């Protein structure tokens, strides 16, 4: 649990860095677009996706527009699509240089 907490503290720091530096490569990461791409790859409809994550279909379109997703929601999405989006974040973070000073 401590590792997961530390992981998301690092994500928060990355998000703050992106706000402070508009040229940062952090802006390239967009979880909503990754989710939509995986949904399309699996050839599922948005209505199917909404049923799986237990939300309204119209809310799914808002999810696709969001750069960052709540952890609990991302867990439901990962389970529904049988795809580890947390791994996507970790892989992305491997390519980001974090200045913790």
N, C-alpha and C positions, 0 to 999 in steps of 0.2 A: 504494500500500500504506500510505503514511503517513496518507492521508486516512481510510482504513478504520480504522486503529488509533485515530486521533483520534476518529472517530465512536463507536467502542465504549468509549473512555475516557469520553466524554460520557454514553453510556448508563449506564455504571457509576455515574457521579456522580449521575445522575438517580435511579437505583435507591436509592442511599444517602440522597438527600434524602427520598425517599418513606418510607423507614424512620424517619427522624428527624422527619418531619412527617406524621402520619396524616391530616391534612386536605388533604394535597397532591393536586392533580389527577393526579399520576403514577400513583396507584392505579387510575385508570380504564383504563389501558392494560393489556391482557391478550392476549398473543400467542397463547396456546392457544385462546382463544375466537375470535380472528380466523381462525385456521387452520380450526377446526371450521365456522365460518360459511361460509368459502370452499368447503370440502369439500361441505357441504350444498347450497350454491348451484350447484355443478357436478354435483350429484346422483350423486356417487360413494359407494361403500360404504367402510366402515372397512377391510374386508378388502382392497379394491383399493388403498386408501391405504397400508396396511401393506406390500403387495407392492412398490409403487412406491418407498417409502423404505427398503425392505429391513430391516424390523423385525417383531416379533411384533404381532399385532392388539391384544393386551391392552396393549402398551406405547403404542399410539396414544392410548388413553384417558388415560394419564398425561400425554402431550404436551398434550392438550386442557385439562388442569387446570393446566398450568404457565404462570405469568405471563411468564416469560422463557425463551428457548430458546437453546441452544448455536448458535454461528454455523454450524458445519459441518452440523448437523442442519437448521437453517433454510434453508441453501442447497439441501439435498436436497429439502426440502418445497417450496420455491419452484419448483424445476425440475419436480417431480412434478405440481404443480397449475398450472404455467405462470402463476404469480402472484408478483409481486415484493413479498414481505413486508418486505424491507429498505426499500422505498419507503414502506410503511405506517409503519415506525418513524420514518423521516425526516420524513414528513408530521406525525406526532404531535409530534415534537420541535420542529417549527416553532411549535407552539402552546404550548410550555413555556418559561417564563422560567428560565434557568439562572443561578444566582449562583455564580460561580467564585471569589469572594473568600473 
